[in-house]
Amino acid sequence: MENHYEFEISGHHNIYTNNPRKYNIYFSTPSAGVNEYTGILLLIPGYGGHSNSNIYRKMRTQFADEHNLVCVQCDYFGQEFMQQEVLEENIENFNDMSFMQAIDNINAVLFVVSILKKQSLTINYGKVILYGQSHGAYLSYLCNAFAPDLFTMLIDNSSYLYPIYLLSNRNLQVGNKVSNFHYIAADYPKENEIFYLPVLYSKFKNQCKIVSYNGSDDPMVPWDSKAKFCQNIHQCHFELITADKIDGLMFKSTAHGLGADFIYLFNHTLVHHDDLERKNELNLQTFFLQTNEHRFELNYDTDLLQFSALILSNS
């Protein structure tokens, strides 16, 4: 097998219009081949990052060999509207900051799993890792909540507890001009019981080991709120990055994103927290999440996640 792959796959239908859609996924495998100790790493970039960024291409290649991982990414729903340019959203494709973006990332992993199975390759399902920065870290939490039997470790660099651009516009610097960008997701009814992580994580038992890094001067994520959130989650380790931890290597700032070296931070985290148990089988169960207004079903009976919502009567 080659070591780097790119596929266009049929994605989950647009849950807002029910129309079919396609999206791209990318993955790299260890040059020595896949074996029963090989894990999976899902990389989720936030604003300004994407699957073809040099840093993410480098991480997919480097982590595959250094850590014996199949490294997966995708061009998830609405990601093009998260870059440093002004594009016009529409109902068929927009930065929804929630359901569709998480579904695409979960299905990217499940698609790769199905390929490995078809090749009769056994991997270590006890080492299925999420690694995200900012909004990518927030989506990592959603992925873990929507697929609680899939992921075994989550590395969070500066996730907020609620999508910030559902509450305010985004200032985009394009050349010498600053544009005030309003995301259409902010105009949709908010599923705050799902979108607000402390409430979402009260609705299921977390089985994933979480390592969370947050800066002491992060204006998007007050550190005490993040620490409280982590304290209430089983298997969550919170690390506050203060001025005395700025080393110019792994961390260069106590602000949002920590000025982190993504590669150094990942390597450091695995060295100190990689005590995951090996599993040779994956057993995904249909999962339900209920809010005051909806009952969500996340069905894993087929190779890919099927998502549906039932509106609950208030009468």
N, C-alpha and C positions, 0 to 999 in steps of 0.2 A: 504493500500500500504506500501511496505517497504520504507526506507528512502534513500538507496544508490543503484544505478543501474549502470550496465555496459552492453553495447550493441556493437556488431559488425554490422555495417550497410554498405550498398552499397553506396560508395562515388561517387562524380562526376567523370565521366571518366577522365582519364589523358588527359589534353588538349594538351600535347606535342606529344602523341602517339595515342590518341583516344581509348586506351584500358580500360576495366572495372577494378575497384579496390574496395577494402573494407578498412575500418578503424574503430577504436574503439572510442566510446564516453562514457563519464561518467557523471552522475549527481546525486545530492542529493536534497531531498525535505525536507521542515520543518517537524519536528517530530509531530507537532500539525496538520499537514495536509495543503493542498493547498486551498486558498480562493481567493476572488475577490481582495484582497489587496496584494497578493503574486506577487513579481516581478521575474525577471530572471537576473542572473549574469553570464556572460561569462568570464572565467579566461583564459588568454593567456600567457603562460610562454615564456621566451626568451631562449637564449643560456644557457645550463647547467640545465635548468628546464624541467620538464615533468609532465604528469598527475598523475603519481604514486609517485612523490616526496612527502615526508612526509608533507612539508609545504602546498602543494596544496591539499592533501587529508584533512588536518586539516582545511584549508580555506573552502573547499566545505561543510564540516560538520558544522563548527562553524557559518559561514555566513548564512547558510540555516535557522538555528534556531534563531540566534540573530537579523537578519534583514528580516526575512520572505521572503526568496529568493529561487528559484530553481537554484542551482549552477551547471554550465555546463562546461565541458572541453572535449577536444578530442586529440587523437594522430594525429596531422595534418601532411600533406604531407611533408616528408623529415625531420621530427623532430628528428629522431634517429641520423642524421648527425650533429646535433647541440649540442651533448653531449661531454663529456670529453674522447672521444676515437676516433681512426682513423678508419673509415669505408669507403668502396669504393662506391661512388655514381654511378648511371646509369640513363639512360633516363627515366626508368620506376619509379624511386623513387630517388629524390634528393632535396636538400634544395633550392627551387626556390625563396624563400624570397619574394614572391609576390602573384600572382593570385591563385595558387592551395592552398596555405596555408590559404589565406583569405576565399576562397570558402568553404574549409573544416570547418572552424570555424563558418561561417554563417549557413551552413547546419546542424551543430551540434545543434544550437539553434532551427532551424526550425523543426528538427526531434523531439526534446523534446516538442515543441509547438504542433506538430501533435499528440503526445502521450497524452498530457493533454487534447486536444480536444476530442480524442476518449474516454477518461474517463469522458467526459462532465464536465470538470473542467474549471471554469472561473478564469482568472488571471488578473493582472494589467499590461497591455501592455504599460502603461505610465512609467513603471519602468523597462527598459531593459538595463542593464548596462554592459559596457566593462571595464575590468581592466587588464592592461598589464604592463610588465616590459621590458624595453629596446626593443629588437626586438619584443617582445610580444605587447608592446605599439605601435610600428610602425604598426604591423598587425591590431591592434585595429582601427587605423586610416583608413587602407584599408577597413576593414569590414564596418565601418561607411560610407565610400564613396560608396562602392558597394551595400549597403543596407540602403539608407538614410531614409527610412520609418520605419526601424526596431528599431534602437538603440536610446535611449533617454539620455544616460549619458555615458561619456568616461573618465576614470581616467588613466592618462598617467604618468608613472614614467620613465623618461629619454628616451623617444623615439627619435631616430635620424630622420632626414628629408629625408634620402636616405640610403638604405641598405649598410652598411659600407663594407661588404665582397663581394659586387659586384665591389668594387674598389681596394681591397687589400686582401692578403691571411690572414688566421687566424693562430695564433701561439697556438698550443695545447700542454700543459704540460702532458705527459703520463709517469708516474714514474719519472725517472731522465732525460728523453729525451724530448726535445722540437721539435715538428713536425710542419712544415710549410704547412698548409692545403689549397689547392686551390679548391674552389667550382666551379662546372661546370656551375652553373648559370652565373658566371662572363664571360663565353665565349659566351653566347647567346646575340642576339641583344637586346639592352636595350630600354624598353618603358619608356623613361625618363619623358614623360608627365604624366605617371601614377605613376611611382616609386618615383618621387620627390614630396613630399607632398605639397609644396606651389603651384605647378602647378596643381596637382590633385584637391586641394581644391578650386581652382579658377573656376573649371568646373561644380560645382553644389552649391546649397544653403544648407549650413549645418543647420540641425534642432536639432542636438544633443548638449546637454550641455557638454562642455569639461573642465576638470580641469587638468592642465598640470604642473608637477613638474620637474624642471631642476636644476642641480648643477652649481654653478658659476665656477667650475674648471673641468667641464666635457670635456675631450679631444675629445670625439666622437661627441658631440653636442655643438657647441659654443652657449652660452646662448643668445647672442644678436640676432643671426639668429632665434633661437627658439621663442624668444619674439616677433620678427617681424612677424613670421608666425602666431602666436596666435592672434596678434593684428588685422590681416586681416580676421579673422574667426568670424562669428556671434556666440555669446554665448561661447566664449573661455576665461577662466580665467587662466592666467599664474602666477606661483609662483616660483620665483628664490630663491634657497636655498643657502644662504651664510653662512660664518663661524659662525655668531652670531645666526643662527637657528639650529646649531648642538646641540641636546639635549641628545644624547646617548640613546634615546628611539625610536622616530619615525625616526630620521635622525642621522647617525653616520659619514657622509662624505659629501663633496661638489663635489665629483667625480661622474663618471658614476654609476647610480644605487642608489646613495645617501646612501649606506649602510642601506637602508630602512628596517624597520620592516613592512612586507607586511600587516599584520593584523592591526597593529596600524594605518598605513597610510590609509587603507580603512575605518576603523571606524571613524577616524578624518575627512576624506573627506565627508562621508555621514552626519555626524553631522553638518558640516558647509555648505553643498551644496545640501542637499536632499530636494529640493522644487519642485519635479516633480509632474505633474498633473496625476490623475488616468484616465486610458482609459480601457474600457472593450472590445474593438475590435481592430483587427490588419488588416490594409489594405496596402498590399505591391503592389507597381506598378512596371511594367517593366521599367527598367532604362537603359539609353544609355550613354556611355562615348565615346567621339571621340577624336582621336589624328590626327596628320598629316598623319599617315600611316594606322590606323585601326578605325573601328567603333565597339565598344564592346556593346553587348546586355546582360543584366542581367535580366533574365525572371523569374518571381515569380508566373506564372500562375498555377503551380503545388505546391505540398507541399514543394519541395526543389528547390533551385536556379539552373537554367540552364544557363550556360555561353557560349557565342559564340562570334566569332570575324570575321568581314568582312574586308578583305584587300582592302584598297582604291586605286584606280588607280591614278597614278601621271601624267598621260598623259592629 
